[in-house]
Amino acid sequence: MGHTPGPWTAQRDVRSEAMRGQRGWNPTDPDHCSWAIYGNHLRVAILSDAQSWRSLGEVDSCANLIAAAPELLAACQASLGECTD
């Protein structure tokens, strides 16, 4: 099974354009935003339930961790290769 080749990037996306301009809308509030992970010009993942997280910093961290997946996979594969040599 393959995966979308890296690099991947995390980008905050507005959950709904309809929310723009609504009273109380705040683009830095995790209730109003979601994150998308892009790789090879394709969206490969979405963190759409940001309201369940405790802080925007935690959402940011999780999005960046997911975006690092291809590099983490390569590092793990390289480490396994060194163990078998």
C-alpha positions as CSV (number, residue, x, y, z in Angstrom):
1,M,0.0,0.0,0.0
2,G,1.4,3.4,-1.0
3,H,0.9,6.9,0.2
4,T,0.9,10.4,-1.3
5,P,4.6,11.3,-1.7
6,G,5.9,14.1,0.5
7,P,6.6,16.7,1.3
8,W,3.2,17.4,3.0
9,T,2.2,20.7,4.4
10,A,-0.4,21.7,7.0
11,Q,-2.7,24.6,6.1
12,R,-5.5,26.1,8.2
13,D,-8.7,26.3,6.2
14,V,-11.8,28.1,7.1
15,R,-14.4,25.5,7.9
16,S,-17.1,27.2,6.0
17,E,-17.1,30.3,3.8
18,A,-20.6,31.0,5.1
19,M,-19.1,31.7,8.5
20,R,-17.1,34.6,7.2
21,G,-18.6,37.9,8.3
22,Q,-21.0,36.3,10.8
23,R,-21.1,37.9,14.2
24,G,-18.5,36.4,16.4
25,W,-16.5,34.7,13.6
26,N,-12.9,34.5,14.5
27,P,-10.4,32.8,12.1
28,T,-8.0,32.0,15.0
29,D,-10.7,30.1,17.0
30,P,-10.5,26.3,16.5
31,D,-14.3,26.1,16.5
32,H,-14.3,28.2,13.3
33,C,-11.4,26.6,11.5
34,S,-10.1,23.2,10.4
35,W,-6.7,22.1,9.1
36,A,-6.0,20.4,5.8
37,I,-2.9,18.5,5.0
38,Y,-1.7,18.7,1.4
39,G,0.8,16.6,-0.5
40,N,1.5,16.5,-4.2
41,H,-1.1,19.3,-4.8
42,L,-3.8,17.0,-3.2
43,R,-5.6,17.3,0.1
44,V,-4.6,14.1,1.9
45,A,-6.1,14.7,5.4
46,I,-8.5,17.0,7.2
47,L,-8.7,17.8,10.9
48,S,-12.4,18.9,10.8
49,D,-13.4,18.4,14.4
50,A,-11.2,21.1,15.8
51,Q,-13.8,22.1,18.4
52,S,-13.0,18.9,20.3
53,W,-9.5,20.1,21.0
54,R,-8.5,22.0,24.1
55,S,-6.4,24.6,22.5
56,L,-5.5,26.0,19.1
57,G,-1.8,25.2,19.9
58,E,-2.8,21.5,20.2
59,V,-4.6,21.5,16.9
60,D,-1.6,23.2,15.3
61,S,0.8,20.6,16.7
62,C,-1.4,17.7,15.5
63,A,-1.7,19.1,12.0
64,N,2.1,19.6,11.8
65,L,2.7,16.1,13.1
66,I,0.4,14.6,10.4
67,A,2.1,16.7,7.8
68,A,5.5,15.2,8.9
69,A,4.3,11.7,8.2
70,P,6.3,11.1,5.0
71,E,9.5,12.2,6.6
72,L,8.8,10.2,9.7
73,L,8.1,7.1,7.6
74,A,11.4,7.6,5.7
75,A,13.3,7.9,9.0
76,C,11.7,4.8,10.4
77,Q,12.5,2.8,7.2
78,A,16.1,4.1,7.3
79,S,16.5,3.0,10.9
80,L,15.1,-0.4,10.2
81,G,17.5,-0.8,7.3
82,E,20.4,0.0,9.6
83,C,19.2,-2.6,12.1
84,T,19.2,-5.3,9.5
85,D,22.5,-4.5,8.0
